[in-house]
Amino acid sequence: MKRIFLLKGLDCPNCSAKIEKEVGELDGVQSSVVNLMKQTLTINVAPAAANTIASQIETIVHSHEPDVEVQEETIIPVTKSYLLKGLDCPNCSAKIEKEVGELDGVQSSAVNLMKQTLTINVAPAAVNTIASQIETIVHSHEPDVEVSEIAQEYYIPAKKQDTNTSYNNEDKKLTIRLAIGAAIYGIGMALTVFAKVPLPVELVFLIVSYIILGGDVVWQAVRNISKGRVFDEHFLMSVSTIGAFVIGEYPEAVAVMLFYQVGEFFQSLAVEHSRKSISDLMDIRPDCATVRRNGELITISPESVAIGEIIIVKPGEKIPLDGVVLDGDSMLDTRALTGESVPRSVHKGDEALSGCMNQTGVLTIKTTKAFGESTASKIIDLVENASSRKAPTENFITTFARYYTPVVVILAAILAILPPILLGGGWTEWIRRGFVFLVVSCPCALVISIPLTFFGGIGAASKRGVLVKGSNYLEALNNVSIIVFDKTGTLTKGVFNVTDILPANGFSKEQVLEYAVQAESFSNHPIAKSILSAYGKEIDQSVISDYKEISGYGISAMAGKKKVYAGNTKLMDSEHVEYTACEKVGTKVYVAVDGQYAGCILITDEVKPDSKKAISDLKHIGVEKTVMLTGDDEKIGKAVAEELQLDEYYAQLFPDQKVEKVELLDSKKRQGSKLAFVGDGINDAPVLARADVGIAMGGLGSDAAIEAADVVLMTDEPSKLVDAIDVAKATKQIVMQNIVIALGIKSVFLILGALGIAGMWEAVFGDVGVTIIAVLNAMRILKK
């Protein structure tokens, strides 16, 4: 059973990882994934454990984050309204309202005596039977009242909820608490320094400020210890600060707790900012749809629009569902989908994609997909769930922190106990050093900043029209040494045009083209379409029979009483047709009629304007080898490869041979590096799946691209691949910087603390200061 729990208020990457791990270890739980972006926990659980799992999850979550609200996501209830014609008794109204509210599946019930209506929120499973139950209840109190359902014709979009409200409220509470605690601490310190108040008075101020600032931390540490979870940041902070009080370092103890809470506050703001960055990007979800039904325009939920219905989109509105423009001309802002600021024009007959903003004209669109299958819905789901797939570095840091914390606690204990025993005396000094060691050793900087950086990197890539399905793929892009490209539609435009017709054996150009058209008239291949386009006339398909499409060869068909073959040289050879090989560069379609060679049609495809620059830039940023695979003949492959300065190319390949070539190249790659394949995501699904990183190009509107690949480039520009690797490298660079900063500075202060050179104030910087530096550094990726 799949169950989803909302963890409202969760903003700690470290706690998220712990919750995910501990829930995953519960009996009956097969998988556990925390999505920090959506604040959700998704589990697959055995039915036998389903009844107790909710309470176990709540216990685990609250052991790490006591203020997080845990609630299971339920199916959105359906709102139903009924007219109770003739109802005029207040007493009966109250009874009806109460009894209907107690029915199974009914979440709320309200009778409006003035309007004579009953409005309920009911679970979808109970919708079919609820009407008869309501009628029975009403007639038990008022037999003469007429009950009828009020049709929900009109939809008023609900006001968007501010997803950050809970954060803002919590931030305000924390800010007030920090301000009060800091003020009391400041007053106590001022009185001590300037008024020379006695120690008991100073202690009153310091203890009160400590309770305000750190009471929740200490309480959380106690709760965790009672449940067997000892080694975490709450324990480190509690032991070190209480210990500082014990050895007489009162101001330092409060300062440690104050700055620890400041660091937590910065962490919360950073996660909130990253989440908002991605949420803003995902503001492509349409609020409503204006549909033409029975000659009238009504506004309804996009989920309620069926395939084939007519919707009207005015200037300034988002297109709610994918469809085809029936009427109107306009400019569409596709920035949220592609990262491109230049608007695209649409006219009658063009495809219009959900999530685009209509800018100028009114568009009449016939929907081609349901809301759940539309481009906007798929992209929102993809980006929101990207944080569920964690990079190896993230997993390593989580594991590292799990073992690192107990090790440093043991070392701190050894540092505090062993030297006094061996050297004799000096207990206070060595215990102080042990507490300094504890404060510095807290791994917050790592466990917070690393997931935050990957989280931001996915958002930064999305803003540039590059959708990465997980931070594991974002990290893998750093190690790509070989990039393999499909040719058609990837490096070239994929728009074929007939550029020459070479007749033979007495056939005219017109005859060669007409026979080719008759053979290709049932095919959807781009080459067939280019031939049909060049012919430009109506085709009488009734004269065509015995049509056969021979994969990798071409087509055979009967046109009237004549047997026509149209295809490559392999088709001519297999049918023993004597032909003259065309030496020109381009795709050749050889035509034979009744076994006699009629001529050759030359078709060419144009290289994309930025393909050459993209290949050059890829080599500049460290890609070792660029390879092209194509089903076209050797001459075309060679010409394109030379023009783009590719390292290798393989031509005349069948689809299964492309997989074989990728496997061959994969076996030759440098150890530890990755191979990426770039294709259109439709015909190349097997190769995309076989590559270490499958990259689909031109994902705008392509369902297959979004489904098949690990990375989706939303436009048809090869240069987007450079952007993707650029963001990936910047993300990894910041991750490595934070690891070096955190471990480097902490190592120095750990040594200084052990030697007695660094005190509690230096320890505060070694912990909280480093955490803030790492978090601020992680935030840089959002500006990339």
Solvent accessible surface area in square Angstrom, and as a share of the most:
residue,aa,sasa,rsa
1,M,116,0.52
2,K,138,0.58
3,R,38,0.14
4,I,55,0.28
5,F,3,0.01
6,L,42,0.21
7,L,0,0.00
8,K,90,0.38
9,G,22,0.21
10,L,0,0.00
11,D,22,0.11
12,C,8,0.05
13,P,7,0.04
14,N,12,0.06
15,C,7,0.04
16,S,9,0.06
17,A,15,0.12
18,K,51,0.21
19,I,0,0.00
20,E,34,0.15
21,K,73,0.31
22,E,33,0.15
23,V,0,0.00
24,G,31,0.29
25,E,112,0.50
26,L,35,0.17
27,D,124,0.64
28,G,32,0.31
29,V,15,0.08
30,Q,143,0.64
31,S,46,0.30
32,S,16,0.10
33,V,51,0.29
34,V,5,0.03
35,N,5,0.03
36,L,18,0.09
37,M,14,0.06
38,K,71,0.30
39,Q,19,0.08
40,T,10,0.06
41,L,0,0.00
42,T,36,0.21
43,I,1,0.00
44,N,60,0.31
45,V,0,0.00
46,A,28,0.22
47,P,95,0.60
48,A,103,0.80
49,A,17,0.13
50,A,11,0.08
51,N,145,0.74
52,T,81,0.47
53,I,0,0.00
54,A,39,0.30
55,S,71,0.46
56,Q,64,0.28
57,I,0,0.00
58,E,72,0.32
59,T,70,0.41
60,I,15,0.08
61,V,0,0.00
62,H,43,0.19
63,S,0,0.00
64,H,9,0.04
65,E,34,0.15
66,P,54,0.34
67,D,121,0.63
68,V,5,0.03
69,E,89,0.40
70,V,24,0.14
71,Q,84,0.37
72,E,60,0.27
73,E,83,0.37
74,T,105,0.61
75,I,131,0.66
76,I,145,0.74
77,P,44,0.28
78,V,53,0.30
79,T,66,0.38
80,K,36,0.15
81,S,17,0.11
82,Y,5,0.02
83,L,62,0.31
84,L,0,0.00
85,K,119,0.50
86,G,44,0.42
87,L,2,0.01
88,D,109,0.56
89,C,34,0.21
90,P,93,0.58
91,N,89,0.46
92,C,21,0.13
93,S,9,0.06
94,A,62,0.48
95,K,86,0.37
96,I,0,0.00
97,E,62,0.28
98,K,131,0.55
99,E,61,0.27
100,V,0,0.00
101,G,30,0.28
102,E,115,0.52
103,L,33,0.17
104,D,128,0.66
105,G,32,0.31
106,V,15,0.09
107,Q,109,0.48
108,S,51,0.33
109,S,22,0.14
110,A,57,0.44
111,V,24,0.14
112,N,61,0.31
113,L,62,0.31
114,M,184,0.82
115,K,137,0.58
116,Q,50,0.22
117,T,20,0.12
118,L,0,0.00
119,T,54,0.31
120,I,1,0.00
121,N,48,0.25
122,V,0,0.00
123,A,29,0.22
124,P,52,0.33
125,A,102,0.79
126,A,17,0.13
127,V,35,0.20
128,N,140,0.72
129,T,81,0.47
130,I,1,0.00
131,A,45,0.35
132,S,70,0.45
133,Q,68,0.30
134,I,0,0.00
135,E,73,0.33
136,T,93,0.54
137,I,22,0.11
138,V,0,0.00
139,H,65,0.29
140,S,79,0.51
141,H,48,0.21
142,E,33,0.15
143,P,100,0.63
144,D,140,0.72
145,V,4,0.02
146,E,109,0.49
147,V,28,0.16
148,S,52,0.34
149,E,89,0.40
150,I,65,0.33
151,A,70,0.54
152,Q,105,0.47
153,E,92,0.41
154,Y,142,0.54
155,Y,73,0.28
156,I,153,0.78
157,P,52,0.33
158,A,87,0.68
159,K,189,0.80
160,K,115,0.49
161,Q,161,0.72
162,D,85,0.44
163,T,97,0.56
164,N,15,0.08
165,T,64,0.37
166,S,27,0.18
167,Y,6,0.02
168,N,56,0.29
169,N,68,0.35
170,E,80,0.36
171,D,16,0.08
172,K,127,0.54
173,K,129,0.55
174,L,31,0.16
175,T,65,0.38
176,I,104,0.53
177,R,71,0.26
178,L,18,0.09
179,A,59,0.45
180,I,84,0.43
181,G,0,0.00
182,A,36,0.28
183,A,54,0.42
184,I,38,0.19
185,Y,23,0.09
186,G,36,0.34
187,I,88,0.45
188,G,0,0.00
189,M,51,0.23
190,A,43,0.33
191,L,57,0.28
192,T,35,0.20
193,V,80,0.46
194,F,168,0.70
195,A,60,0.46
196,K,158,0.67
197,V,33,0.19
198,P,83,0.52
199,L,88,0.44
200,P,91,0.57
201,V,57,0.33
202,E,16,0.07
203,L,42,0.21
204,V,92,0.53
205,F,53,0.22
206,L,0,0.00
207,I,78,0.40
208,V,62,0.36
209,S,0,0.00
210,Y,21,0.08
211,I,109,0.55
212,I,46,0.23
213,L,0,0.00
214,G,0,0.00
215,G,27,0.26
216,D,72,0.37
217,V,6,0.03
218,V,34,0.19
219,W,154,0.54
220,Q,4,0.02
221,A,4,0.03
222,V,75,0.43
223,R,58,0.21
224,N,1,0.01
225,I,79,0.40
226,S,89,0.57
227,K,86,0.36
228,G,61,0.59
229,R,63,0.23
230,V,49,0.28
231,F,89,0.37
232,D,14,0.07
233,E,13,0.06
234,H,28,0.13
235,F,29,0.12
236,L,0,0.00
237,M,0,0.00
238,S,6,0.04
239,V,52,0.30
240,S,0,0.00
241,T,0,0.00
242,I,79,0.40
243,G,4,0.04
244,A,0,0.00
245,F,35,0.15
246,V,121,0.69
247,I,32,0.16
248,G,34,0.32
249,E,34,0.15
250,Y,46,0.18
251,P,25,0.16
252,E,35,0.16
253,A,0,0.00
254,V,0,0.00
255,A,0,0.00
256,V,2,0.01
257,M,0,0.00
258,L,20,0.10
259,F,77,0.32
260,Y,8,0.03
261,Q,7,0.03
262,V,37,0.21
263,G,4,0.04
264,E,49,0.22
265,F,40,0.17
266,F,69,0.29
267,Q,5,0.02
268,S,12,0.08
269,L,70,0.35
270,A,6,0.04
271,V,0,0.00
272,E,21,0.10
273,H,88,0.39
274,S,1,0.00
275,R,10,0.04
276,K,95,0.40
277,S,13,0.08
278,I,3,0.02
279,S,36,0.23
280,D,81,0.42
281,L,20,0.10
282,M,15,0.07
283,D,73,0.38
284,I,1,0.01
285,R,111,0.40
286,P,8,0.05
287,D,66,0.34
288,C,41,0.25
289,A,2,0.01
290,T,25,0.14
291,V,0,0.00
292,R,113,0.41
293,R,79,0.29
294,N,156,0.80
295,G,72,0.70
296,E,104,0.47
297,L,91,0.45
298,I,9,0.05
299,T,41,0.24
300,I,10,0.05
301,S,21,0.13
302,P,5,0.03
303,E,117,0.53
304,S,64,0.41
305,V,5,0.03
306,A,55,0.43
307,I,111,0.57
308,G,32,0.31
309,E,34,0.15
310,I,38,0.19
311,I,0,0.00
312,I,13,0.06
313,V,2,0.01
314,K,99,0.42
315,P,59,0.37
316,G,56,0.54
317,E,66,0.29
318,K,39,0.17
319,I,0,0.00
320,P,3,0.02
321,L,0,0.00
322,D,0,0.00
323,G,0,0.00
324,V,54,0.31
325,V,1,0.01
326,L,69,0.34
327,D,88,0.46
328,G,20,0.19
329,D,89,0.46
330,S,6,0.04
331,M,69,0.31
332,L,5,0.03
333,D,25,0.13
334,T,4,0.02
335,R,127,0.46
336,A,35,0.27
337,L,3,0.02
338,T,0,0.00
339,G,25,0.24
340,E,52,0.23
341,S,74,0.48
342,V,109,0.63
343,P,48,0.30
344,R,104,0.38
345,S,58,0.38
346,V,9,0.05
347,H,90,0.40
348,K,152,0.65
349,G,54,0.52
350,D,54,0.28
351,E,98,0.44
352,A,0,0.00
353,L,15,0.07
354,S,0,0.00
355,G,6,0.05
356,C,3,0.02
357,M,66,0.29
358,N,0,0.00
359,Q,73,0.33
360,T,84,0.49
361,G,18,0.18
362,V,81,0.46
363,L,0,0.00
364,T,19,0.11
365,I,0,0.00
366,K,93,0.39
367,T,2,0.01
368,T,62,0.36
369,K,40,0.17
370,A,40,0.31
371,F,19,0.08
372,G,49,0.47
373,E,93,0.42
374,S,0,0.00
375,T,2,0.01
376,A,0,0.00
377,S,21,0.14
378,K,31,0.13
379,I,1,0.01
380,I,4,0.02
381,D,79,0.41
382,L,18,0.09
383,V,4,0.02
384,E,31,0.14
385,N,47,0.24
386,A,1,0.00
387,S,22,0.14
388,S,31,0.20
389,R,106,0.39
390,K,51,0.22
391,A,0,0.00
392,P,85,0.53
393,T,16,0.10
394,E,16,0.07
395,N,73,0.38
396,F,123,0.51
397,I,6,0.03
398,T,36,0.21
399,T,53,0.31
400,F,56,0.23
401,A,13,0.10
402,R,100,0.36
403,Y,141,0.54
404,Y,33,0.13
405,T,5,0.03
406,P,29,0.18
407,V,80,0.46
408,V,6,0.04
409,V,21,0.12
410,I,97,0.49
411,L,82,0.41
412,A,4,0.03
413,A,45,0.35
414,I,82,0.42
415,L,27,0.14
416,A,13,0.10
417,I,88,0.44
418,L,82,0.41
419,P,23,0.14
420,P,2,0.01
421,I,107,0.54
422,L,130,0.65
423,L,131,0.65
424,G,56,0.54
425,G,38,0.36
426,G,47,0.45
427,W,115,0.40
428,T,85,0.50
429,E,64,0.29
430,W,45,0.16
431,I,53,0.27
432,R,37,0.14
433,R,40,0.15
434,G,3,0.03
435,F,31,0.13
436,V,0,0.00
437,F,21,0.09
438,L,10,0.05
439,V,1,0.00
440,V,0,0.00
441,S,0,0.00
442,C,0,0.00
443,P,8,0.05
444,C,7,0.04
445,A,0,0.00
446,L,4,0.02
447,V,6,0.03
448,I,3,0.02
449,S,0,0.00
450,I,0,0.00
451,P,29,0.18
452,L,2,0.01
453,T,0,0.00
454,F,3,0.01
455,F,11,0.05
456,G,1,0.01
457,G,0,0.00
458,I,4,0.02
459,G,1,0.01
460,A,1,0.01
461,A,0,0.00
462,S,3,0.02
463,K,94,0.40
464,R,62,0.22
465,G,0,0.00
466,V,0,0.00
467,L,4,0.02
468,V,1,0.01
469,K,26,0.11
470,G,0,0.00
471,S,3,0.02
472,N,44,0.23
473,Y,47,0.18
474,L,1,0.01
475,E,14,0.06
476,A,14,0.11
477,L,2,0.01
478,N,26,0.13
479,N,61,0.31
480,V,11,0.06
481,S,1,0.01
482,I,8,0.04
483,I,0,0.00
484,V,0,0.00
485,F,1,0.00
486,D,11,0.05
487,K,2,0.01
488,T,41,0.24
489,G,22,0.21
490,T,0,0.00
491,L,0,0.00
492,T,0,0.00
493,K,84,0.36
494,G,23,0.22
495,V,90,0.52
496,F,18,0.07
497,N,88,0.45
498,V,35,0.20
499,T,77,0.45
500,D,36,0.19
501,I,21,0.10
502,L,56,0.28
503,P,55,0.34
504,A,27,0.21
505,N,87,0.45
506,G,82,0.79
507,F,37,0.15
508,S,45,0.29
509,K,104,0.44
510,E,124,0.55
511,Q,81,0.36
512,V,0,0.00
513,L,22,0.11
514,E,76,0.34
515,Y,35,0.13
516,A,0,0.00
517,V,1,0.00
518,Q,34,0.15
519,A,0,0.00
520,E,12,0.05
521,S,12,0.08
522,F,95,0.40
523,S,7,0.05
524,N,126,0.64
525,H,93,0.42
526,P,59,0.37
527,I,28,0.14
528,A,0,0.00
529,K,112,0.48
530,S,8,0.05
531,I,0,0.00
532,L,44,0.22
533,S,86,0.56
534,A,49,0.38
535,Y,40,0.15
536,G,66,0.63
537,K,141,0.60
538,E,168,0.75
539,I,50,0.26
540,D,88,0.45
541,Q,75,0.33
542,S,100,0.64
543,V,60,0.35
544,I,15,0.08
545,S,60,0.39
546,D,75,0.39
547,Y,63,0.24
548,K,114,0.48
549,E,106,0.47
550,I,65,0.33
551,S,95,0.62
552,G,31,0.30
553,Y,77,0.29
554,G,17,0.17
555,I,8,0.04
556,S,5,0.03
557,A,1,0.01
558,M,49,0.22
559,A,11,0.08
560,G,43,0.41
561,K,192,0.81
562,K,86,0.36
563,K,50,0.21
564,V,0,0.00
565,Y,27,0.10
566,A,1,0.00
567,G,8,0.07
568,N,46,0.24
569,T,42,0.24
570,K,66,0.28
571,L,1,0.01
572,M,0,0.00
573,D,82,0.42
574,S,57,0.37
575,E,65,0.29
576,H,164,0.73
577,V,7,0.04
578,E,159,0.71
579,Y,61,0.23
580,T,101,0.59
581,A,53,0.41
582,C,17,0.10
583,E,122,0.55
584,K,99,0.42
585,V,80,0.46
586,G,4,0.03
587,T,17,0.10
588,K,22,0.09
589,V,7,0.04
590,Y,6,0.02
591,V,0,0.00
592,A,0,0.00
593,V,8,0.04
594,D,83,0.43
595,G,45,0.43
596,Q,91,0.40
597,Y,12,0.04
598,A,0,0.00
599,G,0,0.00
600,C,1,0.01
601,I,0,0.00
602,L,10,0.05
603,I,0,0.00
604,T,46,0.27
605,D,32,0.17
606,E,106,0.48
607,V,25,0.15
608,K,17,0.07
609,P,121,0.76
610,D,31,0.16
611,S,0,0.00
612,K,102,0.43
613,K,132,0.56
614,A,0,0.00
615,I,1,0.01
616,S,65,0.42
617,D,38,0.19
618,L,1,0.00
619,K,76,0.32
620,H,161,0.72
621,I,48,0.24
622,G,50,0.48
623,V,8,0.05
624,E,97,0.43
625,K,52,0.22
626,T,0,0.00
627,V,0,0.00
628,M,0,0.00
629,L,0,0.00
630,T,3,0.02
631,G,48,0.46
632,D,20,0.10
633,D,36,0.19
634,E,86,0.38
635,K,77,0.33
636,I,13,0.07
637,G,0,0.00
638,K,101,0.43
639,A,38,0.29
640,V,12,0.07
641,A,6,0.04
642,E,109,0.49
643,E,94,0.42
644,L,2,0.01
645,Q,117,0.52
646,L,20,0.10
647,D,70,0.36
648,E,51,0.23
649,Y,57,0.22
650,Y,52,0.20
651,A,17,0.13
652,Q,88,0.39
653,L,20,0.10
654,F,59,0.25
655,P,94,0.59
656,D,89,0.46
657,Q,61,0.27
658,K,26,0.11
659,V,31,0.18
660,E,103,0.46
661,K,53,0.22
662,V,0,0.00
663,E,74,0.33
664,L,76,0.38
665,L,3,0.01
666,D,24,0.12
667,S,89,0.57
668,K,133,0.56
669,K,50,0.21
670,R,132,0.48
671,Q,177,0.79
672,G,62,0.60
673,S,5,0.03
674,K,67,0.29
675,L,1,0.00
676,A,0,0.00
677,F,0,0.00
678,V,0,0.00
679,G,0,0.00
680,D,33,0.17
681,G,1,0.01
682,I,106,0.54
683,N,117,0.60
684,D,4,0.02
685,A,40,0.31
686,P,81,0.51
687,V,4,0.02
688,L,2,0.01
689,A,83,0.64
690,R,85,0.31
691,A,9,0.07
692,D,50,0.26
693,V,0,0.00
694,G,0,0.00
695,I,0,0.00
696,A,0,0.00
697,M,5,0.02
698,G,16,0.16
699,G,0,0.00
700,L,30,0.15
701,G,19,0.18
702,S,18,0.12
703,D,49,0.25
704,A,41,0.32
705,A,0,0.00
706,I,9,0.04
707,E,113,0.50
708,A,34,0.26
709,A,2,0.02
710,D,25,0.13
711,V,0,0.00
712,V,0,0.00
713,L,0,0.00
714,M,0,0.00
715,T,5,0.03
716,D,83,0.43
717,E,65,0.29
718,P,0,0.00
719,S,37,0.24
720,K,11,0.05
721,L,0,0.00
722,V,22,0.12
723,D,37,0.19
724,A,1,0.01
725,I,3,0.01
726,D,52,0.27
727,V,1,0.00
728,A,0,0.00
729,K,74,0.31
730,A,15,0.11
731,T,0,0.00
732,K,43,0.18
733,Q,112,0.50
734,I,6,0.03
735,V,0,0.00
736,M,87,0.39
737,Q,62,0.28
738,N,0,0.00
739,I,27,0.14
740,V,99,0.57
741,I,46,0.23
742,A,0,0.00
743,L,63,0.32
744,G,35,0.33
745,I,45,0.23
746,K,4,0.02
747,S,53,0.34
748,V,82,0.47
749,F,32,0.14
750,L,27,0.13
751,I,105,0.53
752,L,53,0.26
753,G,0,0.00
754,A,25,0.19
755,L,107,0.53
756,G,24,0.23
757,I,120,0.61
758,A,3,0.02
759,G,18,0.17
760,M,4,0.02
761,W,120,0.42
762,E,73,0.33
763,A,0,0.00
764,V,13,0.07
765,F,89,0.37
766,G,0,0.00
767,D,1,0.01
768,V,7,0.04
769,G,15,0.15
770,V,0,0.00
771,T,5,0.03
772,I,33,0.17
773,I,68,0.35
774,A,0,0.00
775,V,2,0.01
776,L,99,0.49
777,N,19,0.10
778,A,1,0.01
779,M,34,0.15
780,R,122,0.45
781,I,2,0.01
782,L,12,0.06
783,K,170,0.72
784,K,94,0.40
